Amino acid sequence: MAGAGTPKSLPSSGQHDLHDIQHPLAGSGSEEEMMMAVTLTPSPELPNTGTSSSIGDKDLSLPNGTPVDTSSPASSSSLLNRLQLDDDLDGETRDLFVTVDDPKKHVSTMETFITYRVATKTTRAEFDLPEYCVRRRYQDFDWLRIKLEDSQPTHLIPPLPEKFVVKGVVDRFSEEFVETRRKALDKFLKRIADHPVLSFNEHFSVFLTAKDLNTYKKQGPTLLSKMGESVKYVTGGYKLRSRPLEFAAMGDYLDTFALKLGTIDRIAQRIVKEEVEYLAELREYGPVYSTWAGLEVELTEPLEGVSACIGNCSTALEELTEDMTEDFLPVLREYILYTESMKNVLKKRDQVQAEYEAKLEAAALKREERAGVPTDVERCQDRVECFNADLKADMERWQNNKGQDFRQLLMGMADKNIQYYEKCLMAWESIIPLLQEKQEIK
């Protein structure tokens, strides 16, 4: 990920109420309803923002008689604004807002690093104040993610941007690198703040409010962390016989999705590289016509016009390339990392199920006289059900976020390409009168 400037970041897609998530031990809801909740599709069903060109000017109406507006938007930018407006409406239900901004460079005799301001606004009763403002460095965000993984092993933790490898960037203190990382860290915290469970995690609260985070880093593991460790190291010699069909389908989907994204990422990086090379050629190509104009009195204006036209096309191409580098590629990389995180949670679920199957089989072989299932087996069963419920809920939320993120990403890409070709078209059309004028004089 690389780039310069401050392009728009994709807003997160809202949160679900904690009370809307059913606990696996509640016992309500049929098995068919649970299966319906995790139906996997290559992409979520999305509302149609446009109309088919075959409809024409025909008046349409809903069954209840309400007329339907079939007019097309003036440009793709208006569609992008609609997507942003829909997301802003979700903000009315939120009670926790977090932003990452104001990066600052710190230089000492031992190290040089960047800190970011983390500003929080909330109406939650769990916080003593409505607003907080602290400064954090990358390793603090990394600490938070590790703590969330340890204390919430059944949930999908959003990925952090890679610490050392960011393709196309050499200087990690450059403005481009820092801005790219700032946007990624901002999205990381927003995704946690929008999660109905992770947003209430004690480590997240400490991260947002503590002036000196190092004090908390030195403390021993909390109860939540110990619970996470029990799941993390449960594997032992247990081996899963087979995944349930719904989780097998989930794993297959993640593998295919990661493969497709990886291919798009590699091709997109090659396109950016070729655009950069083409841009260098254009910058060398345009001045040649300007130099030539000095030797041709009759062709001076047309040649100068061609030179200026190529210069305008170069500027438009530079903007398009920057957009690809700053907005498109980082989102691809984030979701590649997201799939790896989801696969890790899926593996943990498999490990807990394997332990449950092994203990259940061992209990059956013992043929104990007392009726019922041993307590440790029941605990394992509860953990499996909790894992299943949390993983399915997070998968559904991830699919919804992914659908909104990629809709906006692709709409933005289409808009930028339209702008690029429109600018090039206007540049070339502008020199046609000059050429026609010379022909008429002859």
Sequence and secondary structure as in RCSB ss.txt:
>XXXX:A:sequence
MAGAGTPKSLPSSGQHDLHDIQHPLAGSGSEEEMMMAVTLTPSPELPNTGTSSSIGDKDLSLPNGTPVDTSSPAS
SSSLLNRLQLDDDLDGETRDLFVTVDDPKKHVSTMETFITYRVATKTTRAEFDLPEYCVRRRYQDFDWLRIKLED
SQPTHLIPPLPEKFVVKGVVDRFSEEFVETRRKALDKFLKRIADHPVLSFNEHFSVFLTAKDLNTYKKQGPTLLS
KMGESVKYVTGGYKLRSRPLEFAAMGDYLDTFALKLGTIDRIAQRIVKEEVEYLAELREYGPVYSTWAGLEVELT
EPLEGVSACIGNCSTALEELTEDMTEDFLPVLREYILYTESMKNVLKKRDQVQAEYEAKLEAAALKREERAGVPT
DVERCQDRVECFNADLKADMERWQNNKGQDFRQLLMGMADKNIQYYEKCLMAWESIIPLLQEKQEIK
>XXXX:A:secstr
    S            GGGS  TTS  S HHHHHHHT   SS      S  TTSTT  EE TTS EE     SS
HHHHHHHHHHHHHHHGGG  EEEEEEEEEEEE SS EEEEEEEEEEE  TTSSSSEEEEEEEHHHHHHHHHHHHH
H TTS       SS  TT   TTSHHHHHHHHHHHHHHHHHHHTSTTGGG HHHHHHHH S HHHHHTS   HHH
HHHHHHHT  TT       HHHHHHHHHHHHHHHHHHHHHHHHHHHHHHHHHHHHHHHHHHHHHHHHHTT STTH
HHHHHHHHHHHHHHHHHHHHHHHIIIIIHHHHHHHHHHHHHHHHHHHHHHHHHHHHHHHHHHHHHHT SSSS  H
HHHHHHHHHHHHHHHHHHHHHHHHHHHHHHHHHHHHHHHHHHHHHHHHHHHHHHHTHHHHHHHHHH 
